[in-house]
Amino acid sequence: MATLAAPTDPEADPRVKAVFDDIRATRRTDFINNLWRMLAADPALLEGTWAEVKQVMAAPSTLDPLTKELIYMAVSVANGCSYCVHSHTAAARAKGMTPAQHAEFMAIVGLAAKTNQIATALQVPVDAAFEAG
């Protein structure tokens, strides 16, 4: 259950409409997901969040779009955000993630979770070779 009611007519606010129109154009879809609809309750937060998402996730960069989605998925798993796990898994599939890649992703996430917990429990000191500088 949401902690806040989504606006009933979010696009009545011209700031929200402008962001939603940009989402539609950038993503080449008419679909505006629930995250954006909820953020429409705070147009400034909506604008800032979309600008950052657009810059990091949609703009060409040194990482390819599928790799970005896989990273987003892993962080979402680590943070326990079910919404983002679902959303970015769907986005990764749309960007070409195969079932075999998803299985490998899950194996890596599981292994990282295990070894992170072991290293934390043992309080393993960081090797000097891994330190920056």
Secondary structure, 3 states (H helix, E strand, C coil): CCCCCCCCCHHHCHHHHHHHHHHHHHHCCCCCCHHHHHHCCCHHHHHHHHHHHHHHHHCCCCCCHHHHHHHHHHHHHHHCCHHHHHHHHHHHHHCCCCHHHHHHHHHHHHHHHHHHHHHHHHCCCCCHHHCCC
